[in-house]
């Protein structure tokens, strides 16, 4: 499978598109001014404790307080709290976790009132970004993810990804990490660490420990609420998690991001350095690589699949509902059961892509076309499971119910991606009514006269629908010639088939649109 990453950077946000075999599967948008991203670590203050929920609300500087449940405190939270107090009590002393004595783990079924108190300072990490009217969800079980390892302070456990099947390799990795990791740091060994050398693992571990040391130094004089450590941006996070031999192109239109990606790629995969490219074309990068077209066709309520099948996605307060329709996909050589199976198999692939692309979370209910054979229902379940295996978010898929419904739960840590694909009509401005077409020429001429004679524009470019273009330019004594004799300036007229019939726009010599 070929993977391509395209990054479109502008003043307000960075858009990241991940393509697999030329098909858009993930779209991320990151505001340049955004805070409270997953992985950011804050020194917060306990605002309110809710014994009934066994949870607390933490002030982390967001307009809504963050939510911290007892189960998200982590088993060593008392050690974390004592470490914060000791560090801030003696600011001149260099904080070292390696020489720190850990407390006993807290009870799994304990009460939050026995652990933290109102107005107390506590170190928390964003586990789920603010979504809708809710504030962020946080955890005090701090972790730092690297390329091969995940570092967990206040722990001594070493865990290995279950996807590494070889017992010999699991034991080798455990022995390696136990020999190089500092005391009081736990480590989770990621799948990509399989068969890696000790030098690579050691470099990754040292980088993560350095990140904790930076946090500890900033903790010395920190006053809550304050951010102590930021998670890396989404572009680098995608590279960190997904970079593998199947990547064959990473392209961006931003020189700064280009340099950052090259530097990061040099450290994690130096042999892949030549796949990082800087786009310098005149057309927008997403338009040039036909990503805009895929975005427009992949969002909205109704999604049409190539063979004529279409699926309808409805969003409710409690869940997402997806309905599969055969459309005009009918094979006369097959019976109804075979047709339904083919439609459902093709829809399962598109639905799995839609879940990733929109980052839909919570409960998802899919109404496939009814099938009578249990073996066929099993095929649909297996196909959906196979396609969802490409999804990195935690999810659970239940077999079809007696009503033929498939239920999925999928974890979501960021707001759902929603792209508005319906555009306001440029002619009627959304009112549903337009000016009489007979006066369009007078209206354009009045605007030209105002810009040339009142605003002293030295040059104008007029873009119109091809029908209007033909009306203005055809004939010996065309409207274009008349304007030249009237205004003593040549007006460039260009046709654009994407314009509505009565839509027109004016541009100056620099190519900037002139708003009237």
C-alpha positions as CSV (number, residue, x, y, z in Angstrom):
1,X,0.0,0.0,0.0
2,X,1.3,3.4,-1.0
3,X,0.9,6.2,1.5
4,X,1.2,9.9,0.7
5,X,1.0,12.9,3.0
6,X,0.1,16.4,1.8
7,X,0.3,19.4,4.0
8,X,-1.4,22.7,3.1
9,X,-0.3,25.6,5.3
10,X,-1.8,29.1,5.4
11,X,-2.0,32.0,7.9
12,X,-4.8,30.5,10.0
13,X,-4.4,26.7,9.9
14,X,-2.5,23.7,8.7
15,X,-4.5,21.0,6.8
16,X,-3.0,17.5,6.6
17,X,-4.3,14.9,4.1
18,X,-3.3,11.3,4.3
19,X,-3.8,9.2,1.1
20,X,-3.6,5.5,0.8
21,X,-3.4,4.2,-2.8
22,X,-4.4,7.7,-4.0
23,X,-7.6,7.6,-1.9
24,X,-8.1,10.2,0.9
25,X,-8.5,8.3,4.2
26,X,-7.6,10.9,6.9
27,X,-8.0,14.7,7.0
28,X,-6.7,16.8,9.9
29,X,-7.0,20.5,10.4
30,X,-4.9,22.3,13.0
31,X,-5.5,25.9,14.0
32,X,-2.2,27.8,14.4
33,X,-3.5,29.4,17.6
34,X,-5.0,26.1,19.0
35,X,-4.3,25.1,22.6
36,X,-5.2,22.1,24.7
37,X,-4.1,19.4,22.1
38,X,-4.0,15.8,23.1
39,X,-0.7,15.2,24.9
40,X,-0.1,18.7,26.2
41,X,0.8,18.7,29.9
42,X,-0.5,21.3,32.3
43,X,0.0,22.3,35.9
44,X,-3.7,22.7,36.8
45,X,-5.6,23.6,39.9
46,X,-8.5,21.5,41.4
47,X,-11.5,23.7,41.0
48,X,-14.3,21.5,42.3
49,X,-14.6,17.9,43.5
50,X,-17.8,15.9,42.6
51,X,-18.0,12.9,45.0
52,X,-21.2,11.6,43.3
53,X,-19.2,11.3,40.0
54,X,-16.0,10.3,41.8
55,X,-14.4,13.0,39.7
56,X,-13.0,16.5,39.8
57,X,-13.0,19.6,37.6
58,X,-9.5,21.0,36.9
59,X,-8.7,24.6,35.8
60,X,-6.2,24.3,32.9
61,X,-6.8,27.8,31.4
62,X,-9.6,26.7,29.1
63,X,-13.0,28.5,29.2
64,X,-14.5,25.2,30.5
65,X,-12.8,23.3,33.3
66,X,-11.2,20.0,32.4
67,X,-12.8,16.7,33.7
68,X,-10.6,14.3,35.7
69,X,-12.2,11.0,36.8
70,X,-10.8,8.9,39.6
71,X,-9.9,6.1,37.2
72,X,-7.7,8.6,35.2
73,X,-5.7,9.6,38.3
74,X,-3.2,6.7,37.7
75,X,-2.0,4.3,40.4
76,X,1.0,6.5,41.4
77,X,-0.9,9.8,41.7
78,X,0.1,10.3,45.3
79,X,3.8,10.0,44.2
80,X,3.1,12.6,41.5
81,X,1.5,15.0,44.0
82,X,4.3,14.6,46.5
83,X,6.9,15.2,43.8
84,X,5.2,18.5,42.8
85,X,5.2,19.7,46.4
86,X,8.9,18.8,47.0
87,X,10.0,20.4,43.7
88,X,8.2,23.7,44.4
89,X,9.2,23.7,48.1
90,X,12.9,23.9,47.2
91,X,13.2,25.7,43.8
92,X,17.0,25.7,44.0
93,X,17.3,21.9,44.1
94,X,17.4,20.1,40.7
95,X,14.4,17.8,40.5
96,X,15.5,14.2,39.8
97,X,12.9,11.4,39.5
98,X,15.5,8.7,39.6
99,X,16.3,9.4,43.3
100,X,12.7,9.8,44.3
101,X,11.0,7.3,46.5
102,X,7.6,6.2,45.2
103,X,4.4,5.9,47.4
104,X,2.2,2.9,47.4
105,X,-0.3,2.6,44.5
106,X,-3.9,3.9,45.2
107,X,-6.9,1.5,45.4
108,X,-8.7,0.9,42.1
109,X,-12.1,1.3,43.8
110,X,-11.1,4.2,46.0
111,X,-12.7,7.7,46.4
112,X,-11.3,10.8,44.8
113,X,-11.9,12.8,48.0
114,X,-9.2,10.7,49.7
115,X,-6.6,11.6,47.1
116,X,-7.0,15.3,46.0
117,X,-8.5,18.4,47.5
118,X,-10.0,21.7,46.2
119,X,-7.4,24.4,45.2
120,X,-4.6,21.8,45.1
121,X,-2.1,21.9,42.2
122,X,-2.0,18.8,40.1
123,X,-0.1,17.8,37.0
124,X,-2.5,16.6,34.2
125,X,-2.2,15.7,30.5
126,X,-4.9,16.3,27.9
127,X,-6.4,12.9,27.0
128,X,-9.4,14.3,25.0
129,X,-9.6,17.7,23.3
130,X,-12.6,20.1,24.0
131,X,-15.5,18.9,22.0
132,X,-18.8,20.9,21.5
133,X,-19.8,22.4,24.8
134,X,-17.5,20.1,26.9
135,X,-14.1,21.0,28.3
136,X,-11.1,18.8,27.8
137,X,-10.7,15.4,29.5
138,X,-7.5,15.0,31.4
139,X,-5.4,12.3,33.1
140,X,-2.7,12.5,35.7
141,X,-1.1,9.4,34.5
142,X,1.5,11.2,32.4
143,X,3.1,9.6,29.3
144,X,5.3,10.7,26.5
145,X,5.1,8.9,23.1
146,X,8.2,8.5,21.0
147,X,8.9,6.7,17.8
148,X,9.6,3.3,19.4
149,X,8.7,3.7,23.0
150,X,6.2,5.3,25.4
151,X,7.7,6.7,28.6
152,X,5.6,6.7,31.8
153,X,7.1,8.5,34.8
154,X,6.4,7.1,38.4
155,X,6.4,3.5,37.2
156,X,8.9,0.7,36.8
157,X,6.9,-1.6,34.5
158,X,8.0,-2.6,31.0
159,X,5.3,-3.7,28.6
160,X,5.5,-4.9,25.1
161,X,3.0,-4.4,22.3
162,X,0.8,-7.4,21.8
163,X,1.2,-7.1,18.1
164,X,4.8,-8.3,18.5
165,X,4.1,-12.1,18.5
166,X,7.6,-13.6,18.8
167,X,8.4,-14.5,22.4
168,X,12.1,-14.4,21.7
169,X,11.8,-10.8,20.3
170,X,9.6,-9.8,23.2
171,X,12.1,-11.0,25.8
172,X,15.0,-9.4,23.8
173,X,13.3,-6.0,23.9
174,X,12.4,-6.3,27.6
175,X,16.1,-7.1,28.5
176,X,17.3,-4.2,26.4
177,X,15.0,-1.7,27.9
178,X,15.5,-2.9,31.5
179,X,19.3,-2.4,31.0
180,X,19.0,1.2,29.7
181,X,15.9,2.8,31.3
182,X,16.4,5.0,34.4
183,X,14.8,4.1,37.7
184,X,11.1,5.2,38.4
185,X,10.3,5.3,34.7
186,X,8.0,2.7,33.1
187,X,8.2,1.9,29.3
188,X,5.7,0.6,26.8
189,X,7.5,-0.9,23.8
190,X,5.7,0.0,20.5
191,X,5.1,-2.4,17.6
192,X,7.6,-0.5,15.4
193,X,10.4,-1.3,17.9
194,X,10.5,-4.9,16.6
195,X,14.0,-5.9,15.5
196,X,15.4,-2.4,16.2
197,X,18.9,-2.1,17.5
198,X,19.8,-0.9,21.0
199,X,21.2,2.4,19.7
200,X,17.9,3.4,18.1
201,X,15.9,2.5,21.2
202,X,18.4,4.3,23.5
203,X,18.2,7.5,21.4
204,X,14.4,7.4,21.6
205,X,14.4,6.8,25.3
206,X,16.9,9.6,26.0
207,X,14.7,12.1,24.1
208,X,11.7,11.2,26.1
209,X,13.5,11.4,29.4
210,X,14.8,14.8,28.3
211,X,11.3,15.9,27.8
212,X,10.4,14.9,31.4
213,X,13.4,16.7,32.7
214,X,12.3,19.8,30.8
215,X,8.9,19.5,32.4
216,X,10.5,19.1,35.9
217,X,12.6,22.3,35.4
218,X,9.6,24.3,34.3
219,X,7.7,23.0,37.3
220,X,10.1,24.8,39.8
221,X,8.4,28.2,39.6
222,X,5.2,27.3,37.7
223,X,1.9,28.8,38.9
224,X,-1.4,27.0,37.8
225,X,-2.9,27.0,35.3
226,X,0.0,26.9,32.9
227,X,1.2,24.6,30.1
228,X,4.5,23.0,30.8
229,X,5.1,20.8,27.8
230,X,3.4,20.8,24.4
231,X,2.7,17.7,22.3
232,X,4.4,17.8,18.9
233,X,2.2,19.1,16.1
234,X,-0.1,16.8,14.2
235,X,2.2,16.6,11.1
236,X,5.1,15.2,13.2
237,X,2.7,13.0,15.2
238,X,1.4,11.4,12.0
239,X,5.0,10.8,10.8
240,X,5.9,9.4,14.2
241,X,3.0,7.0,14.3
242,X,2.6,6.1,10.6
243,X,6.1,6.4,9.0
244,X,7.0,3.1,7.4
245,X,8.4,1.7,4.1
246,X,5.0,2.2,2.4
247,X,5.3,6.0,2.5
248,X,6.4,7.2,-0.9
249,X,5.6,10.9,-0.8
250,X,5.4,13.8,1.8
251,X,4.7,17.1,0.2
252,X,4.1,20.6,1.7
253,X,3.8,24.1,0.4
254,X,5.4,25.6,3.5
255,X,9.2,26.0,3.6
256,X,9.4,26.0,7.4
257,X,7.3,22.8,7.7
258,X,9.4,21.3,4.9
259,X,12.6,21.9,6.9
260,X,11.0,20.5,10.1
261,X,9.8,17.3,8.3
262,X,13.2,16.8,6.7
263,X,15.0,17.2,10.1
264,X,12.5,14.8,11.7
265,X,12.7,12.3,8.9
266,X,16.5,12.4,9.1
267,X,16.3,11.1,12.7
268,X,13.7,8.4,12.3
269,X,14.2,7.2,8.7
270,X,17.2,8.8,6.9
271,X,16.8,6.5,3.9
272,X,13.4,8.2,3.3
273,X,14.7,11.7,3.1
274,X,14.2,12.0,-0.7
275,X,10.4,11.5,-0.4
276,X,10.0,14.9,1.3
277,X,9.2,17.5,-1.3
278,X,8.4,21.3,-1.3
279,X,5.5,22.2,-3.6
280,X,6.1,25.5,-5.4
281,X,3.3,25.4,-8.0
282,X,0.9,28.3,-8.6
283,X,-2.3,26.4,-8.0
284,X,-3.2,25.5,-4.4
285,X,-1.5,22.2,-3.3
286,X,-4.8,20.4,-2.5
287,X,-6.3,21.5,-5.9
288,X,-3.2,20.4,-7.8
289,X,-3.2,16.9,-6.4
290,X,-7.0,16.6,-6.7
291,X,-7.5,16.4,-2.9
292,X,-10.1,19.2,-2.9
293,X,-12.2,17.2,-5.3
294,X,-12.0,14.1,-2.9
295,X,-12.9,16.3,0.1
296,X,-16.0,17.7,-1.6
297,X,-17.2,14.2,-2.7
298,X,-16.4,12.6,0.7
299,X,-18.3,14.8,3.1
300,X,-21.9,15.7,3.5
301,X,-25.0,13.6,4.3
302,X,-25.1,11.4,1.1
303,X,-21.9,9.7,-0.1
304,X,-21.9,8.1,-3.5
305,X,-19.7,5.1,-4.2
306,X,-18.3,4.6,-7.8
307,X,-20.5,1.7,-8.7
308,X,-23.7,3.7,-8.0
309,X,-24.1,2.6,-4.4
310,X,-24.7,5.4,-1.9
311,X,-24.7,5.6,1.9
312,X,-26.5,8.2,4.1
313,X,-24.8,9.4,7.3
314,X,-27.0,11.0,9.9
315,X,-25.6,12.5,13.1
316,X,-27.8,12.5,16.2
317,X,-27.1,13.7,19.8
318,X,-26.4,10.2,21.0
319,X,-25.0,8.3,18.0
320,X,-24.3,8.2,14.3
321,X,-26.6,6.2,12.0
322,X,-25.4,5.0,8.5
323,X,-27.9,3.6,6.0
324,X,-26.7,1.6,2.9
325,X,-28.6,1.9,-0.4
326,X,-28.0,-0.1,-3.6
327,X,-28.9,2.9,-5.9
328,X,-28.7,1.7,-9.5
329,X,-26.2,-1.1,-8.6
330,X,-28.1,-4.1,-9.8
331,X,-26.6,-7.1,-11.6
332,X,-29.3,-9.0,-13.6
333,X,-27.1,-12.1,-13.6
334,X,-27.3,-12.4,-9.8
335,X,-30.2,-13.0,-7.4
336,X,-31.3,-10.6,-4.7
337,X,-29.1,-12.2,-2.0
338,X,-25.9,-12.0,-4.2
339,X,-26.7,-8.4,-5.1
340,X,-27.2,-7.4,-1.5
341,X,-23.9,-9.1,-0.5
342,X,-21.9,-7.3,-3.2
343,X,-23.5,-3.9,-2.2
344,X,-22.8,-4.5,1.5
345,X,-19.2,-5.6,0.9
346,X,-18.4,-2.5,-1.2
347,X,-20.2,-0.3,1.4
348,X,-18.2,-1.8,4.3
349,X,-15.0,-0.5,2.7
350,X,-16.4,3.0,2.2
351,X,-17.9,3.1,5.7
352,X,-14.5,2.2,7.3
353,X,-12.9,5.0,5.3
354,X,-15.6,7.4,6.4
355,X,-15.1,6.7,10.1
356,X,-11.4,7.5,9.8
357,X,-11.9,10.5,7.5
358,X,-14.5,12.2,9.7
359,X,-13.0,10.8,12.9
360,X,-16.5,9.8,14.0
361,X,-16.7,8.5,17.6
362,X,-19.1,7.1,20.1
363,X,-21.8,4.7,19.0
364,X,-22.2,4.0,15.2
365,X,-25.1,2.0,14.0
366,X,-25.0,0.6,10.4
367,X,-28.1,-0.6,8.6
368,X,-26.8,-2.8,5.8
369,X,-29.2,-4.2,3.1
370,X,-31.0,-7.3,4.5
371,X,-29.5,-10.7,3.8
372,X,-31.1,-14.0,4.7
373,X,-28.0,-16.3,4.8
374,X,-26.0,-16.3,8.0
375,X,-22.8,-17.0,6.1
376,X,-23.2,-13.8,4.1
377,X,-23.8,-11.7,7.2
378,X,-20.6,-13.2,8.6
379,X,-18.7,-12.1,5.4
380,X,-19.9,-8.5,6.0
381,X,-18.7,-8.6,9.6
382,X,-15.3,-10.1,8.5
383,X,-14.9,-7.5,5.7
384,X,-15.7,-4.6,8.1
385,X,-13.3,-6.0,10.7
386,X,-10.6,-6.3,8.0
387,X,-11.0,-2.7,6.8
388,X,-11.3,-1.3,10.4
389,X,-8.0,-2.9,11.2
390,X,-6.3,0.0,9.3
391,X,-7.9,2.4,11.9
392,X,-5.5,3.4,14.7
393,X,-8.3,4.5,17.0
394,X,-9.6,2.0,19.6
395,X,-12.8,0.4,18.4
396,X,-15.1,-2.5,18.9
397,X,-17.4,-4.1,16.3
398,X,-20.3,-6.3,17.2
399,X,-21.7,-9.0,14.8
400,X,-24.9,-8.2,13.0
401,X,-28.0,-8.3,15.3
402,X,-31.2,-10.2,14.5
403,X,-32.4,-7.0,12.7
404,X,-29.3,-6.9,10.5
405,X,-27.8,-3.9,12.3
406,X,-24.0,-3.7,12.9
407,X,-22.9,-1.6,16.0
408,X,-19.5,-0.1,16.4
409,X,-18.0,1.9,19.3
410,X,-15.0,4.0,18.3
411,X,-12.8,6.2,20.5
412,X,-12.6,9.9,19.6
413,X,-10.1,12.3,21.2
414,X,-10.6,15.3,18.9
415,X,-13.6,17.1,17.5
416,X,-15.2,15.4,14.6
417,X,-14.0,16.5,11.2
418,X,-16.8,18.3,9.4
419,X,-16.4,20.0,6.0
420,X,-19.1,22.2,4.6
421,X,-19.5,21.1,1.0
422,X,-22.6,23.2,0.2
423,X,-21.6,26.7,-1.1
424,X,-23.7,29.9,-1.0
425,X,-24.8,30.8,-4.5
426,X,-22.6,33.7,-5.6
427,X,-25.5,35.1,-7.8
428,X,-28.3,35.2,-5.3
429,X,-26.2,35.2,-2.1
430,X,-28.4,32.5,-0.6
431,X,-31.6,34.5,-1.0
432,X,-33.0,32.2,-3.8
433,X,-33.8,35.3,-6.0
434,X,-31.6,36.9,-8.7
435,X,-31.6,40.3,-10.5
436,X,-33.1,40.4,-13.9
437,X,-30.6,38.9,-16.4
438,X,-31.4,41.6,-18.9
439,X,-29.6,44.2,-16.8
440,X,-26.4,42.2,-16.2
441,X,-24.4,44.1,-18.9
442,X,-25.4,47.5,-17.4
443,X,-24.4,46.3,-13.9
444,X,-21.0,45.2,-15.1
445,X,-20.4,48.4,-17.1
446,X,-21.3,50.5,-14.1
447,X,-18.8,48.6,-11.9
448,X,-16.1,49.0,-14.6
449,X,-16.8,52.7,-14.9
450,X,-16.6,53.1,-11.1
451,X,-13.3,51.3,-10.8
452,X,-11.6,52.9,-13.8
453,X,-12.8,56.5,-13.4
454,X,-13.5,56.8,-9.7
455,X,-11.0,54.5,-8.2
456,X,-8.3,55.1,-11.0
457,X,-7.6,51.4,-11.5
458,X,-5.0,51.2,-14.3
459,X,-6.0,47.7,-15.4
460,X,-8.9,45.4,-14.9
461,X,-9.5,41.7,-15.5
462,X,-13.1,40.5,-15.7
463,X,-14.0,36.8,-15.3
464,X,-17.4,35.7,-16.4
465,X,-19.4,32.6,-17.5
466,X,-18.5,31.5,-21.1
467,X,-22.0,32.6,-22.4
468,X,-21.5,36.1,-21.1
469,X,-17.9,36.0,-22.4
470,X,-19.2,35.2,-25.9
471,X,-21.7,38.0,-25.7
472,X,-19.0,40.6,-24.7
473,X,-16.3,39.5,-27.2
474,X,-18.0,38.2,-30.4
475,X,-18.6,40.4,-33.4
476,X,-16.6,43.1,-35.2
477,X,-17.9,45.9,-32.9
478,X,-18.1,43.9,-29.7
479,X,-18.9,45.2,-26.2
480,X,-15.3,44.8,-25.3
481,X,-14.3,47.2,-28.1
482,X,-17.0,49.6,-27.1
483,X,-15.6,49.7,-23.5
484,X,-12.1,50.4,-24.9
485,X,-13.3,53.5,-26.8
486,X,-15.5,54.6,-23.9
487,X,-12.9,54.3,-21.0
488,X,-9.6,54.5,-23.1
489,X,-8.4,51.4,-21.2
490,X,-8.2,47.8,-22.3
491,X,-10.2,45.4,-20.2
492,X,-9.2,41.8,-20.1
493,X,-12.1,39.3,-20.2
494,X,-11.7,35.6,-19.3
495,X,-14.3,32.8,-19.4
496,X,-14.7,30.4,-16.5
497,X,-17.1,27.4,-16.8
498,X,-17.2,27.0,-13.0
499,X,-19.0,30.4,-12.7
500,X,-22.8,30.7,-12.5
501,X,-24.5,32.3,-15.5
502,X,-24.8,35.8,-13.9
503,X,-21.7,35.5,-11.7
504,X,-18.7,37.8,-12.4
505,X,-15.6,39.0,-10.6
506,X,-13.1,41.8,-11.1
507,X,-9.3,41.5,-10.4
508,X,-6.5,44.1,-10.4
509,X,-3.1,43.8,-12.0
510,X,-1.7,41.9,-9.0
511,X,-4.4,39.3,-9.3
512,X,-6.2,40.3,-6.2
513,X,-10.0,40.3,-6.4
514,X,-11.7,43.7,-6.1
515,X,-14.7,43.5,-3.8
516,X,-17.5,45.8,-4.7
